[in-house]
Amino acid sequence: MLPSATAPAAEPAVHAPLSAAGIAALNTRYAPLDFEARIHSLYQDFAVGDVLVTSSFAATSAYFLHIVSRLRPDQRIAFIDTGYHFPETLAYRQYLTERFGLQVFDVRAEEWKHQFTLDDRTYQRDPDYCCAINKVEPLDAIKPRYRVWVSSVMGWQTDNRAGMAIFEERRGILKFNPMIDVTREQRDAYIREHDLPFHPLVAQGYSSIGCSHCTVSGDGRSGRWQGKPKTECGLHL
Ligand code: SF4
C-alpha cells in the first residue's frame, strides 16, 4: 500500500484573483532569483495552506521535491493518479515519499469516469478527452481551495512551456513556475550533486515519463503520445 493522505475535505474558500498588475509585480520581483530562492520567497508571500504543489513523480521530481520539502516540510504534495501510471512511477513515488518525508495525497477522477476511459480505451481513441477526465478535471476540482499552484515545468520541455512566465493566471488559478528557466543540465547536476535517484525508467532511455499507455522511451518529450500531434496533457494549457 502506498503512503497516502486524503485531500482536505473542507469547503473551498473563495480567493479573489490577483490583478494583472499584481502578477506583473511578482514576476519582476522573482525574475532575478534562482529556483530555490523563488520557493523561499513564495512561503513569505503565501501561507503554506494556500499553496497547491503537484508532482508527477517523473524525471524532474527528485530535484523539485527535494528543494520544496527542505524549505517547507509541511507542504502537502498532490499526485494526480490517472490509474495509468507505470509501476516504476508508483515505486518511485513511494521511495521519494519515504526519503523526503513527504505528505502526498492523491487526486483522482471519479471511479466511473476512469472506468469509462478504461472500457472505451479513450487513451487511444481520444487522448485529449482521456487527459481531461483523468488529469485536468480532478485538478480543476481542488484548485478553488488554493491561492497559488506550484508546478515544475521547464521552458525547454515544449514550445508551449517556453512561453510561460514565472507567475501567470492559468485555468482560473495563479500558477507559479519557479523552474521555468532551469536548464536540463542544471537539473541533472543538482540530482547528481545531492545523490538523488532518477526515475527508474530514465536508465532505460525515457526522458519524459507520463502514463504507460502514452509513453515510450525517447529524448525530450518525443516519447509522449508518439504518433499523435499531442504534446501536453492539458494541465498547463
Ligand atoms: S496520458 Fe494517456 S492514459 Fe494518461 S490520462 Fe492522458 S491519454 Fe489517458
py3Dmol code that shows the C-alpha trace and the ligand (Angstrom):
import py3Dmol

protein = """\
ATOM      1  CA  MET A   1       0.000   0.000   0.000  1.00  0.00           C
ATOM      2  CA  LEU A   2       1.447   3.370  -0.957  1.00  0.00           C
ATOM      3  CA  PRO A   3       1.675   6.072   1.703  1.00  0.00           C
ATOM      4  CA  SER A   4      -1.221   8.376   1.060  1.00  0.00           C
ATOM      5  CA  ALA A   5      -3.112  11.141   2.773  1.00  0.00           C
ATOM      6  CA  THR A   6      -6.644  12.172   1.987  1.00  0.00           C
ATOM      7  CA  ALA A   7      -7.239  15.507   0.274  1.00  0.00           C
ATOM      8  CA  PRO A   8      -8.696  18.120   2.635  1.00  0.00           C
ATOM      9  CA  ALA A   9     -12.494  17.933   2.638  1.00  0.00           C
ATOM     10  CA  ALA A  10     -13.191  21.467   3.849  1.00  0.00           C
ATOM     11  CA  GLU A  11     -15.420  23.721   1.792  1.00  0.00           C
ATOM     12  CA  PRO A  12     -13.321  25.730  -0.627  1.00  0.00           C
ATOM     13  CA  ALA A  13     -12.531  29.289   0.389  1.00  0.00           C
ATOM     14  CA  VAL A  14     -13.144  31.860  -2.317  1.00  0.00           C
ATOM     15  CA  HIS A  15      -9.931  33.601  -3.275  1.00  0.00           C
ATOM     16  CA  ALA A  16     -10.021  36.852  -5.209  1.00  0.00           C
ATOM     17  CA  PRO A  17      -7.870  36.614  -8.343  1.00  0.00           C
ATOM     18  CA  LEU A  18      -4.689  38.662  -8.358  1.00  0.00           C
ATOM     19  CA  SER A  19      -4.785  41.622 -10.733  1.00  0.00           C
ATOM     20  CA  ALA A  20      -2.604  41.706 -13.860  1.00  0.00           C
ATOM     21  CA  ALA A  21      -0.535  44.431 -12.183  1.00  0.00           C
ATOM     22  CA  GLY A  22      -0.132  42.248  -9.086  1.00  0.00           C
ATOM     23  CA  ILE A  23       1.081  39.309 -11.199  1.00  0.00           C
ATOM     24  CA  ALA A  24       3.475  41.575 -13.110  1.00  0.00           C
ATOM     25  CA  ALA A  25       4.915  42.851  -9.815  1.00  0.00           C
ATOM     26  CA  LEU A  26       5.505  39.270  -8.631  1.00  0.00           C
ATOM     27  CA  ASN A  27       7.267  38.438 -11.892  1.00  0.00           C
ATOM     28  CA  THR A  28       9.531  41.481 -11.575  1.00  0.00           C
ATOM     29  CA  ARG A  29      10.458  40.572  -8.010  1.00  0.00           C
ATOM     30  CA  TYR A  30      11.030  36.841  -8.643  1.00  0.00           C
ATOM     31  CA  ALA A  31      12.822  37.108 -12.016  1.00  0.00           C
ATOM     32  CA  PRO A  32      16.349  37.719 -10.603  1.00  0.00           C
ATOM     33  CA  LEU A  33      16.023  34.826  -8.123  1.00  0.00           C
ATOM     34  CA  ASP A  34      17.065  31.240  -8.723  1.00  0.00           C
ATOM     35  CA  PHE A  35      14.664  28.324  -8.264  1.00  0.00           C
ATOM     36  CA  GLU A  36      15.475  27.746  -4.586  1.00  0.00           C
ATOM     37  CA  ALA A  37      15.220  31.442  -3.697  1.00  0.00           C
ATOM     38  CA  ARG A  38      11.883  31.639  -5.504  1.00  0.00           C
ATOM     39  CA  ILE A  39      10.478  28.801  -3.396  1.00  0.00           C
ATOM     40  CA  HIS A  40      11.812  30.518  -0.267  1.00  0.00           C
ATOM     41  CA  SER A  41      10.121  33.795  -1.261  1.00  0.00           C
ATOM     42  CA  LEU A  42       6.858  32.031  -2.105  1.00  0.00           C
ATOM     43  CA  TYR A  43       6.376  30.994   1.514  1.00  0.00           C
ATOM     44  CA  GLN A  44       6.964  34.555   2.650  1.00  0.00           C
ATOM     45  CA  ASP A  45       4.246  35.768   0.270  1.00  0.00           C
ATOM     46  CA  PHE A  46       1.713  32.922   0.706  1.00  0.00           C
ATOM     47  CA  ALA A  47       0.605  30.744   3.624  1.00  0.00           C
ATOM     48  CA  VAL A  48       1.532  27.106   3.133  1.00  0.00           C
ATOM     49  CA  GLY A  49      -2.140  26.087   3.285  1.00  0.00           C
ATOM     50  CA  ASP A  50      -2.865  28.323   0.292  1.00  0.00           C
ATOM     51  CA  VAL A  51      -0.198  26.657  -1.833  1.00  0.00           C
ATOM     52  CA  LEU A  52      -1.031  23.718  -4.125  1.00  0.00           C
ATOM     53  CA  VAL A  53       2.042  21.715  -5.161  1.00  0.00           C
ATOM     54  CA  THR A  54       1.635  18.976  -7.750  1.00  0.00           C
ATOM     55  CA  SER A  55       4.155  16.327  -8.690  1.00  0.00           C
ATOM     56  CA  SER A  56       4.029  13.622 -11.328  1.00  0.00           C
ATOM     57  CA  PHE A  57       6.914  11.739  -9.666  1.00  0.00           C
ATOM     58  CA  ALA A  58       8.682  11.641 -13.011  1.00  0.00           C
ATOM     59  CA  ALA A  59      12.134  12.580 -14.332  1.00  0.00           C
ATOM     60  CA  THR A  60      12.371  16.000 -12.662  1.00  0.00           C
ATOM     61  CA  SER A  61      10.636  15.256  -9.398  1.00  0.00           C
ATOM     62  CA  ALA A  62      13.615  14.428  -7.177  1.00  0.00           C
ATOM     63  CA  TYR A  63      15.074  17.880  -7.855  1.00  0.00           C
ATOM     64  CA  PHE A  64      11.795  19.732  -7.395  1.00  0.00           C
ATOM     65  CA  LEU A  65      10.606  17.848  -4.320  1.00  0.00           C
ATOM     66  CA  HIS A  66      13.998  17.866  -2.602  1.00  0.00           C
ATOM     67  CA  ILE A  67      14.041  21.668  -2.591  1.00  0.00           C
ATOM     68  CA  VAL A  68      10.362  22.142  -1.733  1.00  0.00           C
ATOM     69  CA  SER A  69      10.459  19.600   1.104  1.00  0.00           C
ATOM     70  CA  ARG A  70      13.691  21.009   2.570  1.00  0.00           C
ATOM     71  CA  LEU A  71      12.236  24.533   2.692  1.00  0.00           C
ATOM     72  CA  ARG A  72       8.695  23.540   3.725  1.00  0.00           C
ATOM     73  CA  PRO A  73       8.468  20.004   5.136  1.00  0.00           C
ATOM     74  CA  ASP A  74       4.798  20.648   5.962  1.00  0.00           C
ATOM     75  CA  GLN A  75       3.854  21.327   2.325  1.00  0.00           C
ATOM     76  CA  ARG A  76       1.429  18.665   1.105  1.00  0.00           C
ATOM     77  CA  ILE A  77       2.053  17.266  -2.375  1.00  0.00           C
ATOM     78  CA  ALA A  78      -0.765  16.413  -4.800  1.00  0.00           C
ATOM     79  CA  PHE A  79      -0.234  13.400  -7.058  1.00  0.00           C
ATOM     80  CA  ILE A  80      -2.616  13.117  -9.987  1.00  0.00           C
ATOM     81  CA  ASP A  81      -3.289   9.406 -10.047  1.00  0.00           C
ATOM     82  CA  THR A  82      -4.609   8.707 -13.534  1.00  0.00           C
ATOM     83  CA  GLY A  83      -4.751   4.976 -12.883  1.00  0.00           C
ATOM     84  CA  TYR A  84      -2.415   4.504 -15.841  1.00  0.00           C
ATOM     85  CA  HIS A  85       0.984   5.099 -14.241  1.00  0.00           C
ATOM     86  CA  PHE A  86       3.941   2.780 -14.715  1.00  0.00           C
ATOM     87  CA  PRO A  87       4.615   0.536 -11.689  1.00  0.00           C
ATOM     88  CA  GLU A  88       8.063   2.182 -11.650  1.00  0.00           C
ATOM     89  CA  THR A  89       6.431   5.588 -11.128  1.00  0.00           C
ATOM     90  CA  LEU A  90       4.421   4.311  -8.157  1.00  0.00           C
ATOM     91  CA  ALA A  91       7.559   2.740  -6.684  1.00  0.00           C
ATOM     92  CA  TYR A  92       9.491   5.984  -7.238  1.00  0.00           C
ATOM     93  CA  ARG A  93       6.717   7.926  -5.551  1.00  0.00           C
ATOM     94  CA  GLN A  94       6.928   5.607  -2.550  1.00  0.00           C
ATOM     95  CA  TYR A  95      10.716   5.906  -2.426  1.00  0.00           C
ATOM     96  CA  LEU A  96      10.775   9.723  -2.595  1.00  0.00           C
ATOM     97  CA  THR A  97       7.887   9.955  -0.128  1.00  0.00           C
ATOM     98  CA  GLU A  98       9.824   7.949   2.431  1.00  0.00           C
ATOM     99  CA  ARG A  99      13.206   9.523   1.717  1.00  0.00           C
ATOM    100  CA  PHE A 100      11.991  13.138   1.847  1.00  0.00           C
ATOM    101  CA  GLY A 101       9.236  12.566   4.438  1.00  0.00           C
ATOM    102  CA  LEU A 102       6.575  13.881   2.064  1.00  0.00           C
ATOM    103  CA  GLN A 103       2.871  14.178   2.768  1.00  0.00           C
ATOM    104  CA  VAL A 104       1.335  13.056  -0.521  1.00  0.00           C
ATOM    105  CA  PHE A 105      -2.353  12.972  -1.341  1.00  0.00           C
ATOM    106  CA  ASP A 106      -3.981  11.524  -4.432  1.00  0.00           C
ATOM    107  CA  VAL A 107      -6.125  13.449  -6.867  1.00  0.00           C
ATOM    108  CA  ARG A 108      -8.269  11.143  -8.994  1.00  0.00           C
ATOM    109  CA  ALA A 109     -11.186  11.125 -11.367  1.00  0.00           C
ATOM    110  CA  GLU A 110     -14.446   9.683 -10.094  1.00  0.00           C
ATOM    111  CA  GLU A 111     -14.184   5.916 -10.391  1.00  0.00           C
ATOM    112  CA  TRP A 112     -16.957   5.575 -13.001  1.00  0.00           C
ATOM    113  CA  LYS A 113     -15.339   8.188 -15.213  1.00  0.00           C
ATOM    114  CA  HIS A 114     -11.960   6.497 -15.042  1.00  0.00           C
ATOM    115  CA  GLN A 115     -13.622   3.148 -15.733  1.00  0.00           C
ATOM    116  CA  PHE A 116     -15.238   4.647 -18.821  1.00  0.00           C
ATOM    117  CA  THR A 117     -11.815   5.587 -20.218  1.00  0.00           C
ATOM    118  CA  LEU A 118     -10.570   2.082 -19.458  1.00  0.00           C
ATOM    119  CA  ASP A 119     -13.509   0.308 -21.156  1.00  0.00           C
ATOM    120  CA  ASP A 120     -13.561   2.785 -24.036  1.00  0.00           C
ATOM    121  CA  ARG A 121      -9.757   2.829 -24.466  1.00  0.00           C
ATOM    122  CA  THR A 122     -10.139   6.574 -24.641  1.00  0.00           C
ATOM    123  CA  TYR A 123      -6.365   6.971 -24.346  1.00  0.00           C
ATOM    124  CA  GLN A 124      -6.117   5.509 -27.868  1.00  0.00           C
ATOM    125  CA  ARG A 125      -9.251   6.952 -29.426  1.00  0.00           C
ATOM    126  CA  ASP A 126      -9.173  10.476 -27.962  1.00  0.00           C
ATOM    127  CA  PRO A 127      -6.231  11.121 -25.623  1.00  0.00           C
ATOM    128  CA  ASP A 128      -7.230  14.752 -25.075  1.00  0.00           C
ATOM    129  CA  TYR A 129     -10.528  13.536 -23.642  1.00  0.00           C
ATOM    130  CA  CYS A 130      -8.792  10.877 -21.548  1.00  0.00           C
ATOM    131  CA  CYS A 131      -6.420  13.502 -20.097  1.00  0.00           C
ATOM    132  CA  ALA A 132      -9.356  15.833 -19.473  1.00  0.00           C
ATOM    133  CA  ILE A 133     -11.144  13.136 -17.461  1.00  0.00           C
ATOM    134  CA  ASN A 134      -8.184  11.690 -15.583  1.00  0.00           C
ATOM    135  CA  LYS A 135      -5.975  14.751 -15.083  1.00  0.00           C
ATOM    136  CA  VAL A 136      -7.488  18.131 -15.837  1.00  0.00           C
ATOM    137  CA  GLU A 137     -10.953  17.806 -14.266  1.00  0.00           C
ATOM    138  CA  PRO A 138      -9.735  16.277 -10.967  1.00  0.00           C
ATOM    139  CA  LEU A 139      -7.140  19.038 -10.528  1.00  0.00           C
ATOM    140  CA  ASP A 140      -9.588  21.768 -11.519  1.00  0.00           C
ATOM    141  CA  ALA A 141     -11.929  20.466  -8.811  1.00  0.00           C
ATOM    142  CA  ILE A 142      -9.441  21.156  -5.977  1.00  0.00           C
ATOM    143  CA  LYS A 143      -7.939  24.410  -7.275  1.00  0.00           C
ATOM    144  CA  PRO A 144     -10.535  26.643  -5.574  1.00  0.00           C
ATOM    145  CA  ARG A 145      -9.087  25.604  -2.194  1.00  0.00           C
ATOM    146  CA  TYR A 146      -5.786  27.315  -3.000  1.00  0.00           C
ATOM    147  CA  ARG A 147      -4.409  30.721  -3.991  1.00  0.00           C
ATOM    148  CA  VAL A 148      -1.375  29.571  -5.965  1.00  0.00           C
ATOM    149  CA  TRP A 149      -0.394  26.389  -7.817  1.00  0.00           C
ATOM    150  CA  VAL A 150       3.306  25.447  -7.996  1.00  0.00           C
ATOM    151  CA  SER A 151       4.338  23.339 -10.970  1.00  0.00           C
ATOM    152  CA  SER A 152       7.729  22.008 -12.054  1.00  0.00           C
ATOM    153  CA  VAL A 153       7.513  22.773 -15.767  1.00  0.00           C
ATOM    154  CA  MET A 154      10.689  23.952 -17.520  1.00  0.00           C
ATOM    155  CA  GLY A 155      10.845  26.099 -20.621  1.00  0.00           C
ATOM    156  CA  TRP A 156      12.994  23.718 -22.679  1.00  0.00           C
ATOM    157  CA  GLN A 157      10.441  20.924 -22.476  1.00  0.00           C
ATOM    158  CA  THR A 158       7.910  22.204 -25.061  1.00  0.00           C
ATOM    159  CA  ASP A 159       7.235  25.284 -27.167  1.00  0.00           C
ATOM    160  CA  ASN A 160       4.173  25.951 -25.025  1.00  0.00           C
ATOM    161  CA  ARG A 161       6.247  25.924 -21.836  1.00  0.00           C
ATOM    162  CA  ALA A 162       8.959  28.125 -23.377  1.00  0.00           C
ATOM    163  CA  GLY A 163       6.410  30.947 -23.472  1.00  0.00           C
ATOM    164  CA  MET A 164       5.386  30.693 -19.808  1.00  0.00           C
ATOM    165  CA  ALA A 165       6.128  33.347 -17.196  1.00  0.00           C
ATOM    166  CA  ILE A 166       7.208  32.667 -13.611  1.00  0.00           C
ATOM    167  CA  PHE A 167       3.747  33.717 -12.423  1.00  0.00           C
ATOM    168  CA  GLU A 168       0.708  33.636 -14.675  1.00  0.00           C
ATOM    169  CA  GLU A 169      -3.011  33.171 -14.395  1.00  0.00           C
ATOM    170  CA  ARG A 170      -3.855  29.793 -15.863  1.00  0.00           C
ATOM    171  CA  ARG A 171      -7.208  28.000 -15.869  1.00  0.00           C
ATOM    172  CA  GLY A 172      -8.596  30.057 -13.001  1.00  0.00           C
ATOM    173  CA  ILE A 173      -5.636  29.992 -10.589  1.00  0.00           C
ATOM    174  CA  LEU A 174      -2.388  31.883 -10.095  1.00  0.00           C
ATOM    175  CA  LYS A 175       0.242  29.478 -11.418  1.00  0.00           C
ATOM    176  CA  PHE A 176       3.843  29.621 -10.225  1.00  0.00           C
ATOM    177  CA  ASN A 177       6.525  28.116 -12.478  1.00  0.00           C
ATOM    178  CA  PRO A 178       9.712  28.583 -10.416  1.00  0.00           C
ATOM    179  CA  MET A 179      11.747  26.191 -12.607  1.00  0.00           C
ATOM    180  CA  ILE A 180      10.730  27.723 -15.915  1.00  0.00           C
ATOM    181  CA  ASP A 181      14.299  28.924 -16.695  1.00  0.00           C
ATOM    182  CA  VAL A 182      16.146  25.953 -15.177  1.00  0.00           C
ATOM    183  CA  THR A 183      18.093  24.027 -17.813  1.00  0.00           C
ATOM    184  CA  ARG A 184      18.141  20.277 -18.117  1.00  0.00           C
ATOM    185  CA  GLU A 185      21.860  20.356 -17.290  1.00  0.00           C
ATOM    186  CA  GLN A 186      21.243  22.328 -14.071  1.00  0.00           C
ATOM    187  CA  ARG A 187      18.539  19.882 -13.029  1.00  0.00           C
ATOM    188  CA  ASP A 188      20.713  16.845 -13.710  1.00  0.00           C
ATOM    189  CA  ALA A 189      23.726  18.410 -11.947  1.00  0.00           C
ATOM    190  CA  TYR A 190      21.631  19.073  -8.804  1.00  0.00           C
ATOM    191  CA  ILE A 191      20.346  15.493  -8.799  1.00  0.00           C
ATOM    192  CA  ARG A 192      23.891  14.138  -9.080  1.00  0.00           C
ATOM    193  CA  GLU A 193      25.398  16.569  -6.530  1.00  0.00           C
ATOM    194  CA  HIS A 194      22.809  15.638  -3.919  1.00  0.00           C
ATOM    195  CA  ASP A 195      22.987  11.943  -4.742  1.00  0.00           C
ATOM    196  CA  LEU A 196      19.287  11.830  -5.571  1.00  0.00           C
ATOM    197  CA  PRO A 197      17.774   8.978  -7.582  1.00  0.00           C
ATOM    198  CA  PHE A 198      16.425   9.496 -11.091  1.00  0.00           C
ATOM    199  CA  HIS A 199      13.130   7.845 -12.002  1.00  0.00           C
ATOM    200  CA  PRO A 200      13.974   4.164 -12.712  1.00  0.00           C
ATOM    201  CA  LEU A 201      12.899   4.459 -16.367  1.00  0.00           C
ATOM    202  CA  VAL A 202      15.466   7.200 -17.096  1.00  0.00           C
ATOM    203  CA  ALA A 203      18.129   4.482 -17.180  1.00  0.00           C
ATOM    204  CA  GLN A 204      16.052   2.733 -19.884  1.00  0.00           C
ATOM    205  CA  GLY A 205      16.076   5.772 -22.173  1.00  0.00           C
ATOM    206  CA  TYR A 206      12.906   7.537 -21.028  1.00  0.00           C
ATOM    207  CA  SER A 207      13.383  11.306 -20.755  1.00  0.00           C
ATOM    208  CA  SER A 208       9.791  12.290 -20.041  1.00  0.00           C
ATOM    209  CA  ILE A 209       7.526   9.922 -18.175  1.00  0.00           C
ATOM    210  CA  GLY A 210       3.739  10.016 -18.129  1.00  0.00           C
ATOM    211  CA  CYS A 211       1.105   7.296 -18.331  1.00  0.00           C
ATOM    212  CA  SER A 212       2.166   3.842 -19.515  1.00  0.00           C
ATOM    213  CA  HIS A 213      -0.287   3.823 -22.433  1.00  0.00           C
ATOM    214  CA  CYS A 214       1.099   7.075 -23.807  1.00  0.00           C
ATOM    215  CA  THR A 215       4.832   6.963 -23.085  1.00  0.00           C
ATOM    216  CA  VAL A 216       7.720   5.235 -24.828  1.00  0.00           C
ATOM    217  CA  SER A 217      11.446   5.819 -24.471  1.00  0.00           C
ATOM    218  CA  GLY A 218      12.965   8.746 -26.333  1.00  0.00           C
ATOM    219  CA  ASP A 219      14.762  12.039 -25.995  1.00  0.00           C
ATOM    220  CA  GLY A 220      12.988  15.079 -24.585  1.00  0.00           C
ATOM    221  CA  ARG A 221       9.240  14.632 -24.846  1.00  0.00           C
ATOM    222  CA  SER A 222       9.460  12.668 -28.106  1.00  0.00           C
ATOM    223  CA  GLY A 223       8.213   9.555 -26.317  1.00  0.00           C
ATOM    224  CA  ARG A 224       4.956  11.146 -25.174  1.00  0.00           C
ATOM    225  CA  TRP A 225       1.811  10.429 -27.256  1.00  0.00           C
ATOM    226  CA  GLN A 226       4.048   9.143 -30.028  1.00  0.00           C
ATOM    227  CA  GLY A 227       2.498   9.345 -33.487  1.00  0.00           C
ATOM    228  CA  LYS A 228      -0.046  11.915 -32.324  1.00  0.00           C
ATOM    229  CA  PRO A 229       0.157  15.715 -32.552  1.00  0.00           C
ATOM    230  CA  LYS A 230      -0.499  15.999 -28.807  1.00  0.00           C
ATOM    231  CA  THR A 231       2.394  17.378 -26.689  1.00  0.00           C
ATOM    232  CA  GLU A 232       0.625  18.456 -23.475  1.00  0.00           C
ATOM    233  CA  CYS A 233      -1.862  16.712 -21.199  1.00  0.00           C
ATOM    234  CA  GLY A 234      -3.859  19.920 -20.831  1.00  0.00           C
ATOM    235  CA  LEU A 235      -2.894  20.832 -17.262  1.00  0.00           C
ATOM    236  CA  HIS A 236      -0.543  23.554 -18.474  1.00  0.00           C
ATOM    237  CA  LEU A 237      -2.530  24.867 -21.448  1.00  0.00           C
TER     238      LEU A 237
END
"""
ligand_1 = """\
8
SF4
S -1.559 10.480 -20.679
Fe -2.693 8.895 -21.816
S -3.530 7.414 -20.317
Fe -2.801 9.287 -19.210
S -4.641 10.478 -18.934
Fe -3.642 11.213 -20.824
S -4.463 9.986 -22.552
Fe -5.066 8.998 -20.593
"""
view = py3Dmol.view(width=600, height=400)
view.addModel(protein, "pdb")
view.setStyle({"model": 0}, {"cartoon": {"style": "trace"}})
view.addModel(ligand_1, "xyz")
view.setStyle({"model": 1}, {"stick": {}})
view.zoomTo()
view.show()
